[in-house]
């Protein structure tokens, strides 16, 4: 799957990032945030892709969007308690997606610093 053109790989990463954000925010707030999760997926993936295109090390590509994550999560949920519930849930869901996509489709673009196949 990593042989697809970059725009398609980026779209796949945006979709699964948005899905993990949508599910995580739903678990914290019991509301469906379709537009917000898609927007956050786009912002976070494009920011990470921009950092990667500047030649940053893989750990920086993963770490750089975290401040943006918190700002966008605050913008949507407006509650520290909901944020503290949602953010670990988002990462847990995101890691599950990464493991499944890497194992079955050899797609490591969700967490570039954590390649799960050779």
Backbone as CSV, one residue per row, in Angstrom:
resi,resn,N_x,N_y,N_z,CA_x,CA_y,CA_z,C_x,C_y,C_z
1,UNK,0.810,-1.188,0.000,0.000,0.000,0.000,0.863,1.266,0.000
2,UNK,2.070,1.192,0.521,2.942,2.355,0.541,3.450,2.733,-0.842
3,UNK,3.086,1.960,-1.863,3.499,2.287,-3.222,2.506,3.228,-3.898
4,UNK,1.385,3.530,-3.241,0.420,4.480,-3.802,1.046,5.866,-3.881
5,UNK,0.521,6.725,-4.751,1.020,8.105,-4.807,0.805,8.827,-3.471
6,UNK,1.651,9.793,-3.192,1.608,10.523,-1.925,0.237,11.127,-1.619
7,UNK,-0.466,11.741,-2.584,-1.785,12.297,-2.234,-2.783,11.243,-1.747
8,UNK,-2.709,10.040,-2.294,-3.624,8.981,-1.849,-3.237,8.499,-0.456
9,UNK,-1.942,8.348,-0.206,-1.484,7.960,1.132,-1.881,9.016,2.161
10,UNK,-1.781,10.282,1.774,-2.175,11.360,2.678,-3.677,11.331,2.935
11,UNK,-4.469,11.054,1.910,-5.927,10.946,2.088,-6.290,9.803,3.025
12,UNK,-5.603,8.685,2.896,-5.858,7.548,3.785,-5.505,7.920,5.224
13,UNK,-4.367,8.580,5.399,-3.963,9.013,6.741,-4.961,10.014,7.309
14,UNK,-5.441,10.950,6.490,-6.438,11.925,6.945,-7.716,11.218,7.366
15,UNK,-8.165,10.259,6.580,-9.404,9.552,6.906,-9.301,8.834,8.249
16,UNK,-8.222,8.084,8.451,-8.106,7.331,9.706,-7.791,8.237,10.897
17,UNK,-7.102,9.333,10.656,-6.898,10.313,11.723,-8.233,10.932,12.116
18,UNK,-9.022,11.335,11.123,-10.346,11.923,11.393,-11.254,10.919,12.088
19,UNK,-11.186,9.668,11.669,-12.025,8.642,12.295,-11.634,8.441,13.760
20,UNK,-10.350,8.419,14.047,-9.936,8.256,15.443,-10.331,9.475,16.275
21,UNK,-10.215,10.671,15.713,-10.647,11.872,16.426,-12.158,11.859,16.646
22,UNK,-12.904,11.483,15.630,-14.358,11.438,15.772,-14.793,10.444,16.829
23,UNK,-14.189,9.265,16.833,-14.547,8.249,17.829,-14.119,8.672,19.232
24,UNK,-12.922,9.248,19.352,-12.438,9.705,20.660,-13.293,10.823,21.228
25,UNK,-13.677,11.776,20.389,-14.537,12.868,20.871,-15.932,12.363,21.205
26,UNK,-16.404,11.371,20.444,-17.705,10.791,20.754,-17.681,10.092,22.118
27,UNK,-16.612,9.372,22.396,-16.501,8.698,23.694,-16.492,9.689,24.858
28,UNK,-15.908,10.869,24.631,-15.812,11.860,25.707,-17.069,12.709,25.854
29,UNK,-17.766,12.958,24.747,-18.862,13.930,24.771,-20.211,13.365,24.347
30,UNK,-20.233,12.166,23.829,-21.458,11.524,23.342,-22.168,12.352,22.274
31,UNK,-21.382,13.099,21.501,-21.884,13.842,20.345,-21.027,13.470,19.148
32,UNK,-21.631,13.476,17.970,-20.912,13.155,16.743,-20.384,14.455,16.140
33,UNK,-19.086,14.522,15.944,-18.427,15.691,15.383,-17.845,15.338,14.013
34,UNK,-18.686,15.279,13.001,-18.224,14.866,11.673,-17.312,15.920,11.061
35,UNK,-17.792,17.154,10.956,-17.000,18.195,10.315,-15.737,18.499,11.117
36,UNK,-15.878,18.599,12.431,-14.716,18.916,13.267,-13.651,17.835,13.156
37,UNK,-14.052,16.573,13.172,-13.048,15.502,13.092,-12.375,15.476,11.721
38,UNK,-13.131,15.751,10.653,-12.512,15.814,9.323,-11.553,16.999,9.217
39,UNK,-11.958,18.132,9.767,-11.089,19.309,9.736,-9.819,19.061,10.540
40,UNK,-9.957,18.483,11.726,-8.786,18.193,12.550,-7.884,17.169,11.861
41,UNK,-8.488,16.146,11.262,-7.693,15.165,10.523,-6.873,15.818,9.419
42,UNK,-7.487,16.753,8.701,-6.765,17.470,7.642,-5.645,18.326,8.219
43,UNK,-5.967,19.128,9.240,-4.957,20.008,9.827,-3.775,19.218,10.374
44,UNK,-4.064,18.185,11.146,-2.999,17.434,11.813,-2.135,16.694,10.792
45,UNK,-2.757,16.037,9.830,-1.980,15.291,8.831,-1.175,16.218,7.929
46,UNK,-1.770,17.314,7.502,-1.039,18.245,6.642,0.110,18.917,7.394
47,UNK,-0.108,19.207,8.665,0.970,19.775,9.471,2.105,18.751,9.639
48,UNK,1.744,17.511,9.967,2.758,16.461,10.087,3.493,16.221,8.775
49,UNK,2.754,16.242,7.669,3.366,16.059,6.352,4.314,17.216,6.040
50,UNK,3.926,18.434,6.423,4.785,19.601,6.204,6.066,19.494,7.013
51,UNK,5.927,19.059,8.264,7.118,18.885,9.113,8.025,17.812,8.513
52,UNK,7.441,16.726,8.032,8.233,15.651,7.421,8.928,16.127,6.146
53,UNK,8.233,16.962,5.366,8.831,17.432,4.111,9.987,18.394,4.350
54,UNK,10.071,18.966,5.556,11.202,19.819,5.899,12.422,19.014,6.333
55,UNK,12.278,17.684,6.388,13.394,16.816,6.739,13.531,16.556,8.223
56,UNK,12.479,16.787,8.986,12.526,16.550,10.430,12.648,15.055,10.709
57,UNK,13.244,14.703,11.841,13.322,13.279,12.208,11.918,12.737,12.484
58,UNK,11.739,11.426,12.360,10.402,10.843,12.531,9.738,11.167,13.873
59,UNK,10.514,11.214,14.951,9.901,11.525,16.250,9.317,12.935,16.243
60,UNK,9.945,13.863,15.523,9.439,15.235,15.459,8.155,15.318,14.629
61,UNK,8.062,14.450,13.627,6.841,14.419,12.809,5.654,13.988,13.663
62,UNK,5.893,13.072,14.601,4.827,12.617,15.503,4.559,13.658,16.591
63,UNK,5.605,14.272,17.119,5.447,15.192,18.251,4.987,16.590,17.848
64,UNK,5.338,17.040,16.670,5.042,18.421,16.269,3.551,18.759,16.293
65,UNK,2.655,17.873,15.860,1.231,18.242,15.870,0.560,18.219,17.246
66,UNK,1.243,17.761,18.284,0.583,17.628,19.592,0.079,18.965,20.139
67,UNK,0.847,20.057,20.085,0.259,21.330,20.534,-0.960,21.741,19.707
68,UNK,-0.901,21.485,18.403,-2.053,21.768,17.543,-3.243,20.900,17.943
69,UNK,-2.977,19.654,18.303,-4.037,18.761,18.780,-4.795,19.378,19.945
70,UNK,-4.047,19.873,20.927,-4.684,20.418,22.128,-5.496,21.674,21.822
71,UNK,-4.968,22.528,20.967,-5.712,23.741,20.603,-7.012,23.378,19.890
72,UNK,-6.935,22.475,18.934,-8.134,22.087,18.188,-9.121,21.331,19.066
73,UNK,-8.615,20.500,19.962,-9.498,19.769,20.870,-10.211,20.733,21.815
74,UNK,-9.498,21.740,22.300,-10.134,22.750,23.157,-11.192,23.527,22.373
75,UNK,-10.886,23.843,21.125,-11.827,24.587,20.295,-13.139,23.825,20.123
76,UNK,-13.057,22.512,20.019,-14.254,21.695,19.801,-14.957,21.354,21.117
77,UNK,-14.245,20.865,22.107,-14.890,20.348,23.320,-15.113,21.394,24.410
78,UNK,-14.233,22.370,24.514,-14.370,23.461,25.492,-14.486,23.003,26.937
79,UNK,-13.900,21.869,27.245,-13.947,21.353,28.611,-12.675,20.549,28.872
80,UNK,-11.967,20.923,29.932,-10.736,20.213,30.255,-11.004,18.748,30.583
81,UNK,-12.082,18.472,31.291,-12.416,17.093,31.638,-12.661,16.262,30.379
82,UNK,-13.416,16.804,29.440,-13.677,16.084,28.185,-12.395,15.904,27.380
83,UNK,-11.544,16.921,27.415,-10.266,16.808,26.702,-9.398,15.703,27.288
84,UNK,-9.362,15.640,28.617,-8.544,14.625,29.279,-9.085,13.210,29.051
85,UNK,-10.370,13.099,28.759,-10.946,11.803,28.383,-10.710,11.509,26.904
86,UNK,-10.891,12.516,26.087,-10.843,12.308,24.642,-9.431,12.049,24.122
87,UNK,-8.446,12.802,24.583,-7.117,12.706,23.975,-6.474,11.322,24.124
88,UNK,-6.485,10.713,25.314,-5.952,9.340,25.386,-6.767,8.349,24.551
89,UNK,-8.080,8.555,24.500,-8.923,7.672,23.678,-8.571,7.823,22.202
90,UNK,-8.360,9.057,21.768,-7.987,9.310,20.372,-6.681,8.598,20.048
91,UNK,-5.682,8.733,20.925,-4.402,8.078,20.673,-4.529,6.554,20.703
92,UNK,-5.319,6.022,21.619,-5.503,4.565,21.677,-6.143,4.051,20.383
93,UNK,-7.164,4.740,19.923,-7.830,4.347,18.676,-6.866,4.490,17.503
94,UNK,-6.118,5.575,17.495,-5.147,5.840,16.434,-4.078,4.745,16.378
95,UNK,-3.606,4.321,17.538,-2.596,3.258,17.583,-3.174,1.935,17.094
96,UNK,-4.411,1.637,17.470,-5.058,0.413,16.971,-5.164,0.453,15.444
97,UNK,-5.587,1.606,14.896,-5.645,1.738,13.434,-4.267,1.538,12.814
98,UNK,-3.243,2.129,13.434,-1.891,1.997,12.904,-1.443,0.534,12.880
99,UNK,-1.681,-0.165,13.977,-1.271,-1.566,14.060,-2.011,-2.402,13.022
100,UNK,-3.322,-2.212,12.913,-4.105,-2.995,11.954,-3.732,-2.679,10.509
101,UNK,-3.598,-1.402,10.177,-3.237,-1.032,8.807,-1.821,-1.485,8.463
102,UNK,-0.922,-1.400,9.425,0.441,-1.833,9.172,0.521,-3.347,9.011
103,UNK,-0.194,-4.049,9.860,-0.143,-5.518,9.817,-0.775,-6.080,8.550
104,UNK,-1.954,-5.595,8.215,-2.693,-6.206,7.115,-2.455,-5.539,5.759
105,UNK,-2.124,-4.254,5.755,-1.967,-3.546,4.479,-0.583,-2.942,4.290
106,UNK,0.323,-3.166,5.247,1.682,-2.623,5.175,1.667,-1.108,4.980
107,UNK,0.818,-0.431,5.735,0.662,1.022,5.672,1.169,1.621,6.970
108,UNK,2.347,2.254,6.923,2.980,2.786,8.127,2.877,4.308,8.237
109,UNK,2.062,4.936,7.439,2.045,6.394,7.398,1.297,7.050,8.551
110,UNK,0.548,6.318,9.340,-0.129,6.948,10.464,0.863,7.347,11.543
111,UNK,1.798,6.487,11.855,2.853,6.808,12.820,4.183,6.462,12.140
112,UNK,4.752,7.432,11.408,5.961,7.126,10.621,7.139,6.652,11.460
113,UNK,7.229,7.104,12.704,8.367,6.719,13.535,8.235,5.298,14.072
114,UNK,7.097,4.668,13.876,6.838,3.337,14.434,6.449,2.382,13.311
115,UNK,7.424,1.982,12.551,7.179,1.049,11.441,7.050,-0.350,12.006
116,UNK,5.957,-1.028,11.645,5.670,-2.332,12.230,5.948,-3.491,11.286
117,UNK,6.423,-3.203,10.101,6.822,-4.274,9.193,8.073,-3.817,8.449
118,UNK,8.761,-4.775,7.840,10.013,-4.423,7.149,9.758,-4.109,5.694
